[in-house]
Amino acid sequence: MQTMYREEGFRSLYRGFIPTLLGIFPYAGISFYSYDTLKIYMRTRWPDRTLNAEGDLWTMYQLSAGAIAGALAQTVAYPLDVVRRRMQLVGMARVVPQYSSTADALRAIWRTEGIRGLFIGVSINYFKVVPATALSFASYEYMKKQLLIA
């Protein structure tokens, strides 16, 4: 880090910050929207199976909806994650091209590697994101109930 700072300045320490911020919005929006949509779908489609005596979704169904929502959101936001990682590598390895912006990085990856380049590594990322999102939403529902919010 000291070498990066010395050679390239303060901005070099924040490479990839913009794609990180840009990726948060679609990820959060899609995950919450799809989780709520899946909850509504399960309640109306299979009320006998999915609802407990209090009218809440069983935890298993909350986890399932959270997992699906996490996978969907990760899939949509993943290209920005690839861009973030590539921008962070600029200057550290000679094989990584220089990008002038997030849009430039997206275009360059698309042009040289195609759609596969924007989704390289997404499948392994599911192993991290899907269970984490499922547990987050189940915990969210539990805490809402404990705090008498819902």
C-alpha positions in Angstrom: 0.0 0.0 0.0 2.8 2.4 0.8 4.3 1.8 -2.6 1.0 2.3 -4.3 0.4 5.5 -2.4 4.0 6.8 -3.1 3.9 6.0 -6.8 0.3 6.7 -7.7 -1.1 8.9 -5.0 -4.1 8.8 -2.7 -6.6 7.8 -5.3 -4.8 4.5 -6.0 -6.0 3.3 -2.5 -9.6 3.6 -3.6 -9.6 1.8 -6.9 -12.8 -0.1 -7.3 -14.8 2.0 -4.9 -17.2 3.3 -7.5 -18.2 -0.1 -8.9 -18.6 -1.3 -5.3 -21.1 1.5 -4.6 -22.8 1.0 -7.9 -23.2 -2.7 -7.1 -24.8 -2.2 -3.7 -27.9 -0.6 -5.1 -29.0 -3.3 -7.6 -28.0 -6.0 -5.2 -29.9 -4.7 -2.2 -32.9 -3.7 -4.3 -33.2 -7.0 -6.1 -32.6 -9.1 -3.0 -35.3 -7.3 -0.9 -37.8 -7.1 -3.8 -37.4 -10.7 -4.8 -37.5 -11.9 -1.1 -40.8 -10.0 -0.5 -42.2 -11.2 -3.8 -41.3 -14.8 -3.0 -42.8 -14.6 0.4 -46.1 -13.3 -1.0 -46.1 -16.0 -3.7 -45.5 -18.8 -1.1 -48.2 -17.4 1.2 -50.8 -17.3 -1.6 -49.8 -20.3 -3.6 -49.2 -22.8 -0.8 -50.7 -21.4 2.5 -51.3 -24.9 3.9 -47.6 -25.9 3.6 -45.8 -22.6 4.1 -47.6 -20.9 7.0 -47.4 -21.8 10.7 -50.2 -21.4 13.2 -49.4 -17.7 13.7 -49.7 -17.0 9.9 -45.9 -16.6 9.4 -43.8 -18.4 6.9 -42.0 -21.4 8.4 -38.2 -20.8 8.7 -37.4 -23.3 6.0 -39.5 -21.2 3.5 -37.9 -18.0 4.7 -34.5 -19.5 4.1 -35.5 -20.8 0.7 -36.9 -17.4 -0.4 -33.7 -15.7 1.0 -31.4 -18.1 -0.9 -33.3 -17.6 -4.2 -33.3 -13.8 -3.7 -29.6 -13.8 -2.9 -28.7 -15.9 -6.0 -30.8 -13.6 -8.2 -29.3 -10.4 -6.8 -25.8 -11.7 -7.0 -26.2 -12.7 -10.6 -27.4 -9.2 -11.6 -24.8 -7.3 -9.6 -21.9 -9.7 -10.3 -20.4 -7.9 -13.3 -19.7 -4.8 -11.1 -17.9 -7.1 -8.6 -15.7 -8.4 -11.5 -14.9 -4.7 -12.4 -14.2 -3.8 -8.8 -11.7 -6.7 -8.5 -10.0 -5.9 -11.8 -9.7 -2.2 -11.0 -8.1 -3.0 -7.6 -5.5 -5.1 -9.4 -4.4 -2.3 -11.8 -0.8 -1.5 -11.2 -0.1 -4.7 -9.2 0.2 -7.0 -12.1 1.5 -6.3 -15.6 -1.2 -8.5 -17.3 -4.1 -6.4 -15.9 -5.2 -3.7 -18.4 -5.5 -0.1 -17.3 -9.1 1.1 -17.0 -10.1 4.8 -16.9 -13.6 4.2 -15.4 -16.1 1.6 -14.5 -17.8 2.0 -17.9 -14.4 1.6 -19.6 -13.7 -1.6 -17.6 -17.2 -3.0 -18.5 -16.7 -2.3 -22.2 -13.1 -3.7 -22.2 -14.1 -6.9 -20.5 -17.2 -7.3 -22.7 -15.1 -6.6 -25.9 -12.2 -9.0 -25.0 -13.9 -11.8 -23.0 -17.6 -11.5 -23.8 -20.4 -12.1 -21.4 -18.4 -14.9 -19.8 -15.8 -12.5 -18.7 -18.3 -10.5 -16.7 -19.5 -13.6 -14.9 -16.2 -15.4 -14.3 -16.3 -16.9 -10.9 -20.0 -16.3 -10.2 -20.7 -20.0 -9.5 -18.2 -20.2 -6.7 -19.5 -16.9 -5.3 -22.9 -18.5 -4.9 -21.4 -20.8 -2.2 -20.8 -17.7 -0.1 -23.7 -15.4 -1.0 -26.7 -17.8 -1.1 -26.4 -19.1 2.5 -25.4 -15.7 3.9 -28.5 -14.1 2.3 -30.8 -16.9 3.4 -29.6 -16.6 7.0 -29.8 -12.8 6.8 -33.4 -12.8 5.8 -34.4 -15.5 8.3 -32.6 -13.5 11.0 -34.3 -10.3 9.8 -37.8 -12.0 10.1 -36.9 -13.4 13.5 -35.8 -10.0 14.8 -38.8 -8.2 13.4 -41.0 -10.6 15.4 -39.0 -10.3 18.6 -39.1 -6.5 18.4 -42.8 -6.6 17.5 -42.2 -4.8 14.3 -44.2 -7.1 12.1 
